Amino acid sequence: MNKKLGEFIRAHRERIKPQDVGLAAGGRRRTPGLRREELAQLCSISPTWLTWLEQGRPVSASGKMLANLADVLQLTVAERAYLFRLVDKLDPNRDVQADASMRDLDAIVKAVNAPAYILNRQWDAVAWNREAQELFVGWLDQRQGKPPPNLMRYTFLEPSALSLIDQWSDRAGRLVAEFRAECGKYADQEPLASLIDELAISSTVFRQLWDSQNVVDREGGTRRFHQRGQGTLSFAQVTLHLATRRDMKLVMLLPE
């Protein structure tokens, strides 16, 4: 894996022209593109460390450093995603990179004639339709200026969730077990690490459930909600991962 990473970085370093990153193009160069020393300086890293990285030595790379490297190398969205897959790390700027696809995500949920929303890896809702917004008051009806509407924050920190979600205690326990299963090795990386710390500090119930180490696969099934003025609503939950964004999932609540 380290060898593939080194080969990838070197190949893209050699494709970048000095003038493309604000450097003088003059002087004799033994290889095309940027010198290692130039790339290291632009990324604020050690030239020796970059040399070891390109040589495939077992050196560690943080998500922030790789993000800087991707920016300087002017990687495309696909190339950037490949870089982070090679080291099995989260891209701290992933949500920023995905902004261009938000219209597509909105179109997906609006095409569903039932409550539907799309969650990213940390279970922030990145798109939802009117039906979902009307069902999840206190979550998907948030206004601008607030943090992204996160399902875990809503479930454990929003009082209205207790009355809306049928059998809240059982559902909360399963959600934490599903969340742990999906977090996996990324739980100690940002932004998941900060979210988990926040929930553990703010909710005793979440902390106890998280510490229980329970893990279950996310599955469908019947979901019931007690909505004021409408009584108990029953849905069949269907969850699908997006083909082009495996870190995102579409959740649909289909009337039973």
C-alpha positions in Angstrom: 0.0 0.0 0.0 2.8 2.4 0.9 4.5 1.6 -2.5 1.3 2.5 -4.4 0.9 5.7 -2.4 4.5 6.7 -3.1 4.2 6.0 -6.8 0.9 8.0 -7.0 2.4 11.0 -5.3 5.5 11.0 -7.4 3.6 10.7 -10.7 1.4 13.6 -9.8 4.3 15.7 -8.5 6.0 15.3 -11.9 2.9 16.4 -13.7 2.7 19.8 -11.9 4.5 22.7 -13.7 6.3 25.1 -11.4 4.4 28.0 -12.8 1.1 26.3 -12.0 1.9 26.8 -8.3 3.5 30.2 -8.4 7.2 29.1 -8.8 9.7 30.3 -11.4 10.0 27.9 -14.3 13.7 28.7 -15.0 16.7 26.5 -14.2 17.7 23.1 -15.3 15.6 20.2 -14.0 16.6 16.6 -14.1 12.9 15.5 -13.8 9.7 17.1 -15.1 7.4 18.9 -12.8 8.1 19.9 -9.2 11.2 18.9 -7.2 10.6 17.1 -4.0 12.0 20.1 -2.1 9.5 22.4 -3.8 6.5 20.2 -3.0 7.6 19.8 0.6 8.0 23.5 1.0 4.5 24.2 -0.5 3.0 21.5 1.8 5.0 22.7 4.9 6.5 19.2 5.4 10.0 17.9 5.6 11.7 17.0 2.3 13.1 13.9 4.0 9.7 12.8 5.1 8.3 13.3 1.5 11.2 11.3 0.1 10.4 8.4 2.4 6.8 8.7 1.5 7.5 8.4 -2.2 9.9 5.5 -1.6 7.1 3.6 0.1 8.6 3.5 3.5 6.2 2.9 6.4 5.7 6.5 7.5 2.4 7.9 8.9 0.5 10.7 7.2 -2.3 12.7 8.8 -5.5 13.6 7.0 -4.7 17.3 7.2 -1.3 16.8 5.6 -2.7 14.6 2.8 -5.4 17.3 2.2 -2.6 19.9 1.8 -0.8 17.5 -0.5 -3.9 17.0 -2.6 -4.5 20.7 -2.9 -0.9 21.5 -4.0 -1.0 18.6 -6.5 -4.3 20.0 -7.9 -5.9 16.5 -7.8 -9.3 16.0 -9.3 -12.2 14.8 -7.1 -11.6 11.2 -8.2 -7.8 11.4 -7.7 -8.3 13.0 -4.3 -10.7 10.2 -3.2 -8.2 7.6 -4.5 -5.4 9.2 -2.5 -7.3 8.9 0.8 -8.4 5.4 0.0 -4.8 4.3 -0.4 -4.1 5.3 3.2 -7.6 4.4 4.5 -8.2 7.8 6.0 -11.0 10.3 6.0 -10.6 13.5 3.9 -11.2 16.4 6.2 -12.4 18.5 3.3 -14.7 15.8 1.8 -17.9 17.7 2.4 -16.4 20.8 0.7 -15.3 18.7 -2.3 -18.9 17.3 -2.6 -20.6 20.7 -2.8 -20.9 20.4 -6.5 -23.0 17.3 -6.2 -25.5 18.7 -3.8 -28.1 19.5 -6.5 -28.0 15.8 -7.5 -28.6 14.7 -3.8 -31.5 17.1 -3.5 -33.0 15.7 -6.7 -32.8 12.2 -5.3 -34.7 12.8 -2.1 -37.2 15.1 -3.8 -38.1 12.3 -6.3 -39.2 10.1 -3.3 -42.9 10.5 -2.5 -42.3 9.7 1.2 -39.9 10.9 4.0 -36.4 10.6 2.6 -33.0 11.9 3.6 -29.3 11.3 2.9 -26.7 10.9 5.6 -22.9 11.2 5.4 -20.4 9.1 7.3 -21.0 11.0 10.6 -24.7 10.9 10.1 -25.2 14.6 9.2 -28.2 15.0 7.0 -26.9 16.5 3.7 -30.2 16.4 1.8 -33.9 15.7 2.7 -37.3 16.3 1.2 -40.4 18.2 2.5 -42.0 15.0 3.9 -38.9 14.3 6.1 -38.8 17.9 7.2 -42.4 17.8 8.3 -41.9 14.5 10.2 -38.6 15.3 12.0 -39.4 18.6 13.6 -36.5 19.6 15.8 -34.0 18.0 13.4 -34.6 18.6 9.7 -36.4 22.0 10.2 -33.2 23.6 11.5 -32.4 27.1 10.3 -29.1 28.5 8.9 -26.4 29.3 11.3 -26.8 26.1 13.2 -24.5 23.0 13.0 -25.4 20.4 10.2 -28.6 18.5 11.3 -27.0 15.4 12.8 -29.1 12.3 13.5 -27.2 11.3 16.6 -27.3 14.9 18.1 -31.1 14.9 17.4 -31.7 11.5 18.9 -29.8 12.2 22.2 -29.8 15.9 22.6 -33.2 17.1 21.2 -36.0 16.6 23.8 -38.7 16.4 21.1 -37.1 13.1 19.8 -38.2 11.4 23.0 -41.9 11.9 22.2 -41.6 11.5 18.4 -39.7 8.2 18.2 -41.7 5.1 19.2 -39.9 3.1 22.0 -37.1 5.6 22.1 -34.9 3.6 24.5 -34.8 0.5 22.3 -34.3 2.6 19.1 -31.5 4.7 20.7 -29.6 1.6 21.7 -29.8 0.2 18.2 -28.8 3.5 16.6 -25.6 3.6 18.7 -24.7 0.0 17.8 -25.3 0.8 14.1 -23.3 4.0 14.4 -20.3 2.1 16.0 -20.5 -0.5 13.2 -20.3 2.2 10.5 -17.7 4.3 12.3 -15.3 1.4 12.6 -11.7 2.4 12.3 -12.6 6.0 11.6 -14.0 6.7 15.1 -10.7 8.3 16.2 -10.5 10.5 13.2 -12.1 13.9 12.7 -14.8 14.9 12.4 -16.2 11.7 14.0 -13.9 11.8 17.0 -15.2 15.3 18.1 -18.8 14.3 17.5 -18.5 11.2 19.7 -16.8 13.2 22.4 -19.5 15.8 22.3 -22.3 13.2 22.6 -20.5 11.4 25.4 -20.1 14.6 27.4 -23.7 15.9 26.7 -25.6 12.6 27.0 -25.2 10.1 29.8 -27.4 7.6 27.9 -25.2 7.9 24.8 -22.0 7.4 26.8 -23.3 4.3 28.5 -24.5 2.8 25.2 -21.2 3.7 23.4 -19.2 2.2 26.2 -21.2 -1.1 25.9 -19.3 -1.8 22.7 -22.5 -3.2 21.0 -22.2 -3.5 17.2 -25.0 -4.4 14.8 -25.5 -4.0 11.0 -27.9 -1.3 9.8 -31.1 -2.9 8.7 -34.6 -2.0 7.6 -37.8 -2.8 9.4 -40.8 -1.0 10.8 -40.3 2.5 12.2 -43.1 4.2 14.2 -43.4 7.8 15.1 -45.9 9.6 17.3 -46.7 12.9 15.5 -48.9 15.4 17.2 -52.3 15.7 15.5 -51.8 12.5 13.4 -51.3 9.8 16.0 -48.9 7.0 15.4 -47.4 6.8 11.9 -45.8 3.5 10.7 -43.2 3.2 8.0 -41.0 0.6 6.4 -37.4 1.9 6.5 -35.2 1.2 3.4 -31.5 2.2 3.4 -29.4 2.3 0.3 -25.8 3.4 -0.3 -25.1 5.7 -3.2 -23.0 4.1 -5.9 -20.8 7.1 -6.5 -20.5 8.1 -2.8 -20.2 5.0 -0.6 -19.8 7.2 2.4 -23.4 8.4 2.0 -26.7 6.5 2.3 -30.2 7.2 1.3 -32.8 6.5 4.0 -36.5 6.2 2.9 -39.5 5.8 5.2 -42.1 4.1 3.0 -45.7 4.1 4.4 -46.9 0.6 5.4 
